[in-house]
Amino acid sequence: MRIRPLRLGDYEEPIALYRRCGIDPRVRGRESRSAIAAQLRTARNRYLGAFDGDRLVGAVLGTQDSRKGWINRLAVHPAYRRRGLARRLVRICERGLRSQGIRMFAALIEPANKTSAAVFRSLGYEVQPILYARRKLFPGV
């Protein structure tokens, strides 16, 4: 299993992986090809893919806001789960963000996603019950 930075040429693979994992990619908004292209040009982002040969089997999008690192869109193909791949993706993502001076990490997890909560708990994250508020300037963002 090889983990490397995602490239724009990989775009269709993470989108397909997210759908396979039950994650709804915002392909008309923040996960459109043009939006991802712009995000990949931002040096502070850590967008990683895990590949079995040429096949993408895991992905994570790491970002930071200068105060906190965010672990976004962590996904592992169902046939590759329970092998430590999610842990590896998160740790490599954290390492890249730490190199930028980030010392705190966070992930938003849907309340029903017990598997993801367990993964983050096993990595030393405190899973907190919180309310999340958002405001979109337009649909699809």
C-alpha positions in Angstrom: 0.0 0.0 0.0 1.4 3.3 -1.1 0.3 6.7 0.3 1.0 9.8 -1.8 -0.4 13.3 -2.3 -3.5 13.4 -4.5 -3.2 15.1 -7.9 -5.8 16.7 -10.1 -5.5 13.7 -12.4 -6.8 11.5 -9.6 -10.0 13.6 -9.2 -12.5 11.0 -10.4 -11.1 8.3 -8.0 -11.7 10.0 -4.7 -15.2 11.1 -5.9 -16.0 7.4 -6.7 -14.5 6.3 -3.4 -16.6 8.7 -1.4 -19.7 7.5 -3.1 -18.7 3.9 -2.5 -18.3 4.8 1.2 -21.6 6.6 1.5 -20.1 10.1 1.5 -22.0 12.6 -0.7 -19.3 14.6 -2.5 -20.2 18.2 -3.3 -19.3 18.0 -7.0 -21.2 21.2 -7.8 -19.5 23.0 -4.9 -16.5 22.6 -2.7 -15.5 19.3 -4.3 -16.0 20.3 -7.9 -13.1 19.7 -10.2 -12.3 23.4 -10.3 -12.6 23.8 -6.5 -10.3 20.8 -5.9 -7.8 22.2 -8.5 -7.6 25.5 -6.5 -7.3 23.6 -3.2 -4.5 21.5 -4.6 -2.6 24.6 -5.4 -2.7 25.6 -1.7 0.6 24.4 -0.2 -0.8 24.1 3.3 -3.4 21.5 2.3 -2.5 17.8 2.7 -4.7 15.8 0.3 -3.6 12.1 0.4 -4.5 8.9 -1.3 -3.7 5.3 -0.4 -3.2 3.2 -3.5 -3.1 -0.6 -3.9 -1.2 -0.6 -7.2 -3.1 2.0 -9.3 -6.3 1.6 -7.4 -7.3 4.3 -4.9 -8.5 2.6 -1.7 -8.3 5.4 0.9 -8.3 9.1 1.0 -8.1 12.0 3.4 -8.2 15.8 2.9 -6.1 17.7 5.4 -6.5 21.4 5.7 -5.6 24.1 8.3 -6.8 27.5 9.2 -3.5 28.6 10.9 -4.9 27.6 14.3 -6.1 24.1 13.8 -5.6 21.2 11.4 -8.8 19.7 10.0 -9.0 16.1 9.0 -11.7 16.0 6.3 -13.3 13.3 4.1 -11.5 10.3 5.6 -12.6 7.3 3.6 -11.4 3.7 3.2 -12.8 1.3 0.6 -14.9 -1.3 2.5 -12.7 -4.2 1.3 -9.6 -2.5 2.8 -11.0 -1.6 6.2 -9.7 -3.0 9.5 -6.1 -3.0 8.2 -4.9 0.3 9.9 -5.2 2.3 6.7 -7.4 5.0 8.2 -4.9 5.4 11.0 -2.0 5.7 8.6 -3.8 8.3 6.5 -4.6 10.4 9.5 -1.1 10.2 11.0 0.6 11.1 7.7 -1.8 14.0 7.3 -1.1 15.2 10.8 2.6 15.0 10.2 2.3 17.2 7.2 0.2 19.7 9.1 2.6 19.6 12.1 5.4 20.6 9.7 3.5 23.8 9.3 3.3 24.5 13.0 -0.1 23.1 13.6 -0.5 21.5 17.1 -4.2 20.8 17.3 -6.3 18.6 15.1 -10.0 18.2 14.6 -12.5 16.2 12.5 -16.2 16.7 12.1 -18.0 13.3 12.4 -21.6 12.7 11.7 -23.3 11.5 14.9 -24.4 8.2 13.4 -20.9 7.4 12.1 -19.7 5.2 15.0 -16.9 3.6 13.0 -15.3 7.0 12.3 -15.7 8.0 15.9 -14.0 4.8 17.0 -11.1 5.4 14.6 -10.5 8.9 15.9 -10.9 7.8 19.5 -8.2 5.1 18.9 -5.9 7.8 17.6 -6.2 9.8 20.9 -8.9 12.3 19.7 -11.5 13.3 22.3 -14.9 12.8 20.6 -17.1 15.7 21.8 -20.8 16.1 21.5 -21.1 19.5 19.8 -23.6 21.5 17.8 -22.5 22.6 14.4 -23.7 25.8 12.9 -23.1 26.9 9.3 -24.2 29.5 6.8 -23.8 29.0 3.0 -23.6 31.9 0.7 -25.2 29.8 -2.0 -26.3 26.1 -2.3 -23.7 23.6 -3.1 -20.8 25.4 -1.4 
